[in-house]
Amino acid sequence: MKKILVAVSALVLGTTAMAQTDQGTWMFGAGSNLGFTSGKVDNDQEDATSNLDLDVRAGYFVIDNLAIGLDVSYGSESTGGVSSTMMGVGPYLRYYLMESKLFGEAGYQFQSASFDGDNLGSGSALGIGAGYAAWLNDNVTIEPMVKYNMTSFKPEGADESAKGGNFGVMINFGIYLGN
């Protein structure tokens, strides 16, 4: 009986928390694409490789369930004394489907990269994804998301861009304030 009461209470609290996607609410978030790793490429290599990817964002619900915002990302990788960084900034849209905890998201980023302080070039990424907002209380979420990015990067001094894509799993944390 206790388990049923706890499950029903969680469902009711989760449903009432969705009011935070109403027009006029602000959304702030941070997360990672689970890209923090450290290890050696092979057994003969003496230097370990480490990378870290972070993402921060802010959005505003212009209508119920639709947020428009700005996304800023940072990535860093180092092996021994050599390091590279990637910075990106751009707009995104997020829509919560029919008052549920499921959402779809699309975003675009302008990016630049450097290697040991020297400019490597610039590019862009167009991403689409889907996720689930697990509401911890009326204002805080944990948001697992799957995302696909299409990228285009033009190295400094090159005539053509390199194009590609990647698929990733992200874990974000959200804070919803307003109304």
N, C-alpha and C positions, 0 to 999 in steps of 0.2 A: 504494500500500500504506500509506503514511504517513497519508493522508486517512482510510482505513478504520479504522486503529488509533486515530486521534484521535477519530473519530465513536463508535466502540465504547467508548472510555474515558470520553467525555463522557456517554454513555448510562448506563454503570455508575455513575459518580459521581453523576449526577442521580438515579438510583434509590435509592442508599444515603442520599442526603441527605433523602429523604422520611421517614426515621425521626424527624425533628424535629417531625412532627405527631402524635407519640404522646402519650398521656395524661401530664400532669404537665409538659409543655413550656410555656414562656412565649414569647409572640410580641410584638414591639415593632415599630412601623412609623411611617413618615412619608411623605407624598407630596403631590401637587398634582393638580388636575384640568386641568393645562396652561392655567391661567387667567391667567398673567402676561402682560399685554400693555401696550403703550404706543403711543398714536397719537392723531390728531385725528379728531373725528367728521366734519367736513367741511373743505374748504379755507379757508373764511372764519373758522373758529374759531381763536383765538390760543392757547387753553389746551389742552394735551394731556391725555388721560385715561389713567390707569394703574390696573391692578387686580392683586391678588395673592390667591390662595387656597391655604391650607395645611391639612393634615390630619395629626394625630398620634393614635396609638392604642396600646393595650396589651391583650393577650388571654391567656387561659389555656386549654389544651386539657383539658377536663373528661373527655373520653373520646378514644380515638384518632380523629383527623381532625376533631374538632369543637371549635372555640374559641369562647369567650364573652368579650367584652371591652368596653372603654369607648373611645369615639371622641370626639375634641375637634377642632372645625374653627374656622377664622378666615378671614374674607374682608375685604378692604379695597379701596375704590375712591376715587380722587381726581381731580378736574378743577379745575385752577387752585388756588384756595385752599379749595375745598369738598371735604369727605371724608365717606364713610359706611363703617360697619363692620358686620359680621355675625358673631356668635359662636354656636356650637352645641355641645351635649354630649349624649351618649346611648349606649345599649348597642348592641352588634352581635353577630351570630352568623356564623361562617364554617365551612363544611364542605368538606373535600377529598374529591372523588369517588373512591371505590374505590382508594385508594392511588395516585392519579394526581397530576399537577401541576395539574389543573384544580380550581377551587373555585367554590362559590356563596356569596353573602353577602347578608344582610339586616340592616338597622339602622334605628333610630329616633332622631331628635334633637329636643331642645327648643332653640329658637333665639330670639335677640333681636337687634335692629338699632338702630343710632343714626345720626343725620345731623348732622354738625358738633357732636357731643357731646350732642345732644338725643335722647331715647328716641323711636324710631319705632314700636315695638310689639314683639309677640312672635308666635311661631308654632312650627310643627313640620314635620318632613320624614320621610317613610318611604321608604327606599331599598332597591332590590334590584339585584344585579349578579352578574356572572360574570367570572372572571379566570383567569390562568395564572401559576403561580409558577416563574420561571426561576431555578433554584438556581445561584448563583455558586460556593458552597462548602457545607460542611455546615451553616452557620449564616446565610447571607446570601442574600436573594432580590431580584430585580427583578420587580414584579408589575403588568403591564398589566391593566386591568380596564375593562369597559363597565358603566355604571350608569344606572339610571332612578330619579329622585326625584319623589315626589308631595309637594307642599308646600301648606301652609295658613298664611297670615300675617294677623294682625289688627292693623291700624294703631292706634296710640294714639288713644283717643277714638272709634273707629269702632264701629258696631253689628254689622257683618258682616265675615267673613274673606274674603280674596282667596285663591283656590285655583288651583293650576297644577301643571305638571310640567316636568322637564327631563331631557335625556339627555346623558350626558357620557362622556368617555374619561379615565381616570386612570392615572397612573404612580406606583406606590408602591414603597418600599424596605422590606424586612422583615429583622428579626434574630430568630432562633429560639434560645432558650437552655433547657437542661434536660437531664433524663435523662442 
